[in-house]
């Protein structure tokens, strides 16, 4: 007695591959957009954390790090004026984070929009832009 072999035919496999391809084409762009939005939210959170740490620096020293001292003043005690008088032993952070695209934040103090400005140029790394390429700031 012969047993019937069961399995998938080539046509059935091709139909499944086509369906997976169509689903990928529909869902893929939506997931890509979510990736950009996640990076923007991550960068916004990093800016908010930097604002809090700068607030602690200000409470201890009575001023914010200058533009020339930069955000590195939160990691290592500045040696250029104005030197902090009550710098926290070990610093305020272990390291200064980079934005979600791996670039340095732009820090200016005093800032044009407040005591200090923190800026990320977004996905394109250039000033201005819209959508994923829009700048992310601490004043907007």
Phi, psi and omega in degrees: 000130180271136177267141177280134176275135178250143179177184180264140175277164179301320181295317179298318179296318180295321178298316179297317179297319178296317179298315178298319178298316179296317178298319178297320180294327180278318186273328183308306181299325178294320178292324178297317178298324178294326179297315178298316181294322178296320178294321178296316180294321177299315180294321177298319178294319178297320178296318178298321178294319177298322177299318180295316180293321176297326176297319177295318177302315180297317180300321181284326192243347178084002177203163177268157174302145178284170177301318182291329176287325176067187180290344176298340177296343178279344182256317185229135183300128180293146178250353178261152182295149353281128180279136180290140181270333183236045183297134181292129178301128181089358179082183183256342178214157175284321175203155179280126180288158171258161179292176186295347178259007175083018180251156179292146171285149175267123182239131178226129177215128356292150183268168176282338185246001181175197179299327177208155176241136174236134188218138168240138181277006176077198188297324184274348179071015180236152181299141179083202179104173178221165181062229181295337181272357182292146177293150177241125186230170176267359182252356178245000000 
